[in-house]
Amino acid sequence: MNKSYIAIDWGSTNLRAWLYLNGELAASQRSEAGVTRLGGRTAEQVFHEILAPWQQHDVPVVMAGMVGSNAGWVPVPYLPCPTRLTSLAGRLTRVAQAAPRAAWVIPGISIVSADNCNVMRGEETQLLGAYRSEPATLYLMPGTHSKWVRINDGVIDDFRTVMTGELHHLLLKHSLVGVGIGEQRPDPDVFRQGLELGFRETHILRCLFETRAAHVLGQLDNSVVGEWLSGLLIGNEVAQMQRGWDIERGETVAVIGNPALAARYQQALLYAGLNHRLLDGDASFQAGIRSIVNELE
């Protein structure tokens, strides 16, 4: 593929854009102007500001993420599961306000069943790119809202969202658990101890206040509460998903994300007896966009 285009990953808190010319990455930009941080501007204004340095390049723009949500720029309907990944390219929504540029938003994916009501936006593009290069049946996408996804022959059959990252942030910043703990530091041993308890514990809510009690009573150093809590939550997430989805020991999980966070999940997967391979999140996203652009007229 030898096309020129702009790819945008527009989330709640950040925006990233990449300019490709003749199939090669020519420039990139990052901004904190996510759809919830527009700073009094409209999404349309931010769009044109971000792309102003590239105005001489009359190339199409393909966007993914929260830009297509009801809190974003243009509400784009979800594709219901089961959804074939290759169907994304045929279900783009054109953004009229982007004129004179030709711009589209990739749809998110939803699932509604008796025991699961879920949505994703942005991850579907990463999944498309990851599946193109590293086909797998089970993907894990760690983050603020971790996604676990089952794929069968290129079709997303099921997925779950676990709010591990957001819960960690809220507990440390906006609850009694984090009061008085001060600056945090890394401690692999404490993370591992929390991880092991997270695997064993079925009553995770009980452990949360006990985390506060532990540092108040001097049983847990204030500076490693974040490490303990990270291990506890990640360990419990992996254990619950392994049990809930009947993931057999020895099964391989493809982990899509940044290396630092993925490394924590890799420890949990190893503890669970699961194999894994790591795929770069940005590379997967850009591969997904590239695949969609290649199908545009």
C-alpha positions in Angstrom: 0.0 0.0 0.0 1.4 3.3 -1.1 -1.2 5.8 0.1 -1.1 9.2 1.8 -3.4 9.9 4.8 -3.7 11.1 8.3 -4.5 8.7 11.2 -6.0 10.1 14.4 -6.5 8.4 17.7 -8.8 10.8 19.6 -9.6 9.6 23.1 -11.2 11.2 26.2 -8.0 12.9 27.5 -5.5 12.8 24.6 -5.3 13.1 20.8 -2.5 11.7 18.7 -2.1 12.2 14.9 0.2 10.7 12.3 0.8 11.9 8.8 1.7 9.3 6.2 3.0 10.3 2.8 3.3 7.6 0.1 3.0 4.9 2.8 5.8 6.3 5.0 5.4 8.1 8.4 6.3 11.7 7.7 5.3 13.5 11.0 3.3 13.0 14.2 1.6 15.2 16.8 0.3 14.7 20.4 -2.1 16.9 22.2 -4.0 16.8 25.5 -7.1 18.0 23.7 -9.1 14.8 24.2 -12.9 15.1 23.8 -13.3 15.9 27.5 -10.5 18.4 27.5 -11.2 20.8 24.6 -10.5 23.9 26.7 -13.6 25.8 25.6 -13.1 25.0 21.9 -15.3 22.8 19.7 -14.0 19.5 18.4 -14.1 21.0 14.9 -11.8 23.8 16.0 -9.3 21.4 17.6 -9.4 19.2 14.5 -8.4 22.1 12.2 -5.8 23.5 14.6 -4.1 20.1 14.9 -4.0 19.6 11.2 -3.0 23.2 10.3 0.7 22.3 10.1 -0.2 19.7 7.4 -2.6 21.8 5.5 -0.5 21.6 2.3 -1.2 17.9 2.2 -4.6 17.3 0.8 -5.0 13.7 2.2 -7.9 11.9 3.8 -8.2 11.6 7.6 -9.4 8.5 9.4 -10.2 8.8 13.1 -10.9 6.3 15.9 -11.8 6.5 19.6 -14.1 8.6 21.7 -14.3 11.2 18.9 -17.2 9.0 17.7 -19.0 8.7 21.0 -22.0 10.7 22.3 -19.4 12.8 24.2 -17.3 13.4 21.1 -17.6 15.2 17.8 -19.8 13.0 15.7 -21.9 10.2 17.2 -21.2 7.1 15.3 -23.3 4.0 15.8 -21.7 0.8 17.3 -21.5 -2.4 15.3 -23.1 -5.2 17.3 -21.3 -8.4 18.1 -20.6 -10.7 16.6 -18.6 -8.4 14.3 -16.1 -9.3 11.6 -13.0 -7.0 11.9 -12.8 -6.5 8.2 -16.3 -5.0 8.2 -15.0 -1.9 9.9 -13.8 -0.3 6.6 -17.3 -0.5 5.1 -19.0 1.2 8.1 -17.2 4.5 8.4 -19.1 7.7 9.1 -18.1 10.8 7.0 -17.6 14.0 9.0 -19.1 16.9 7.1 -17.7 19.5 9.5 -14.1 18.5 8.5 -14.5 20.1 5.1 -12.6 20.8 2.9 -10.8 17.7 4.1 -12.3 14.3 3.6 -12.5 12.7 7.0 -14.1 9.6 8.5 -14.7 8.1 11.9 -14.4 4.4 12.6 -17.4 2.8 14.4 -17.1 1.3 17.9 -18.3 -2.2 18.8 -21.0 -3.2 21.2 -22.4 -6.3 22.8 -25.7 -6.9 24.5 -26.5 -10.3 26.0 -28.1 -11.8 29.0 -25.0 -11.4 31.1 -23.0 -8.8 29.3 -23.6 -5.2 28.1 -20.4 -3.6 26.8 -18.9 -1.1 24.3 -15.5 -0.3 22.9 -14.2 2.6 20.8 -10.6 2.8 19.5 -9.7 -0.7 20.7 -11.4 -2.2 17.6 -8.9 -0.5 15.4 -6.0 -1.8 17.5 -7.5 -5.3 17.3 -7.8 -5.1 13.5 -4.1 -4.2 13.2 -3.0 -6.8 15.7 -5.1 -9.5 14.1 -3.6 -8.7 10.7 -0.1 -9.2 12.0 -0.5 -11.6 14.9 -3.8 -13.6 14.7 -4.9 -14.9 18.1 -8.1 -16.1 19.7 -7.7 -14.2 23.0 -6.5 -10.6 23.3 -5.9 -8.5 26.4 -5.7 -4.7 26.1 -4.6 -3.3 29.5 -5.4 0.3 30.3 -7.7 2.5 32.3 -10.5 0.2 31.1 -8.9 -3.1 30.3 -10.5 -5.1 27.5 -10.5 -8.9 27.1 -11.6 -10.0 23.7 -12.4 -13.4 22.1 -11.9 -13.6 18.4 -12.9 -16.6 16.2 -11.7 -16.6 12.6 -11.6 -12.8 12.5 -14.9 -12.3 14.2 -15.2 -10.6 17.6 -17.5 -13.0 19.5 -17.3 -11.6 23.0 -15.5 -9.0 25.0 -15.4 -7.7 28.6 -14.2 -4.5 30.2 -12.5 -4.3 33.6 -12.1 -0.9 35.2 -8.8 -1.8 36.9 -6.8 1.2 35.9 -9.5 3.7 36.7 -10.2 2.0 40.1 -6.5 2.2 41.0 -6.5 5.9 40.2 -9.7 6.6 42.1 -8.7 4.7 45.2 -5.3 6.4 45.5 -6.5 9.9 44.6 -10.1 10.2 45.7 -10.6 7.7 48.6 -9.4 7.1 52.2 -7.1 4.4 50.8 -4.7 7.1 49.5 -5.0 9.6 52.3 -1.6 10.4 53.8 0.5 8.0 51.7 2.7 10.7 50.1 4.9 10.1 47.1 5.0 6.6 45.7 7.9 4.5 44.5 8.3 1.3 42.6 8.7 -2.0 44.5 8.5 -5.2 42.5 8.4 -7.4 45.7 5.4 -5.5 47.1 3.6 -5.6 43.7 4.2 -9.4 43.6 2.8 -9.8 47.1 -0.4 -7.8 46.1 -0.6 -9.9 43.0 -0.6 -13.2 44.8 -3.3 -12.0 47.2 -5.4 -10.7 44.3 -5.3 -14.2 42.8 -6.3 -15.9 46.1 -9.0 -13.4 47.2 -12.6 -13.8 46.0 -13.8 -10.8 48.1 -11.8 -8.0 46.6 -13.9 -5.2 48.1 -12.9 -6.4 51.6 -9.2 -6.1 50.7 -9.5 -2.5 49.6 -10.1 -1.0 53.1 -7.7 -3.5 54.6 -5.1 -1.8 52.3 -5.7 1.5 54.1 -5.6 -0.2 57.5 -2.3 -1.9 56.7 -0.5 1.4 56.0 -2.3 3.2 58.9 -1.1 0.5 61.3 2.4 0.4 59.9 2.1 -3.0 58.2 2.6 -1.5 54.7 5.0 1.3 53.9 3.1 4.4 52.8 5.4 4.8 49.8 4.4 1.4 48.2 0.6 1.5 48.7 0.3 2.1 44.9 2.4 -0.9 44.1 0.4 -3.2 46.5 -2.9 -2.0 45.2 -1.7 -2.4 41.5 -0.7 -6.0 42.2 -4.0 -6.7 44.1 -6.2 -5.3 41.4 -4.3 -6.8 38.4 -4.0 -10.2 40.0 -7.7 -10.3 40.8 -8.6 -9.1 37.3 -6.6 -11.9 35.6 -7.9 -14.5 38.1 -11.5 -13.5 37.6 -11.3 -13.5 33.9 -9.5 -16.8 33.8 -12.2 -18.4 35.9 -15.1 -16.6 34.2 -14.0 -17.3 30.7 -12.7 -20.8 31.4 -9.2 -19.9 30.1 -7.2 -23.0 30.3 -3.6 -23.0 31.7 -1.2 -23.0 28.8 -3.5 -20.9 26.6 -1.8 -17.9 24.8 -3.0 -14.4 25.4 -1.9 -11.6 23.0 -1.3 -8.5 25.0 -1.7 -5.2 23.2 -0.4 -2.1 25.0 2.6 -0.1 26.2 5.5 -2.1 27.5 5.5 -0.7 31.1 1.9 -1.6 31.9 1.9 -4.8 29.8 4.9 -6.0 31.9 2.7 -6.0 35.0 0.0 -8.0 33.3 2.7 -10.4 31.9 3.6 -11.2 35.5 0.0 -11.9 36.3 -0.5 -14.1 33.2 2.6 -16.1 34.1 1.4 -16.6 37.7 -1.9 -17.9 36.1 0.0 -20.4 34.0 -0.9 -18.6 30.8 1.4 -18.0 27.8 1.5 -14.5 26.3 3.0 -12.4 23.6 3.3 -8.6 23.6 2.1 -6.4 20.7 2.8 -2.7 20.6 -0.4 -0.6 21.0 0.6 2.3 18.7 1.9 -0.1 16.0 -1.3 -2.1 16.2 -3.5 1.0 15.9 -1.6 2.4 13.0 -1.7 -1.0 11.2 -5.5 -1.0 11.7 -5.9 2.4 10.2 -3.6 1.4 7.3 -5.8 -1.6 6.6 -8.9 0.6 6.6 -7.4 3.3 4.4 -6.3 0.6 1.9 -10.0 -0.2 1.3 -11.1 3.4 0.8 -12.0 4.4 -2.7 
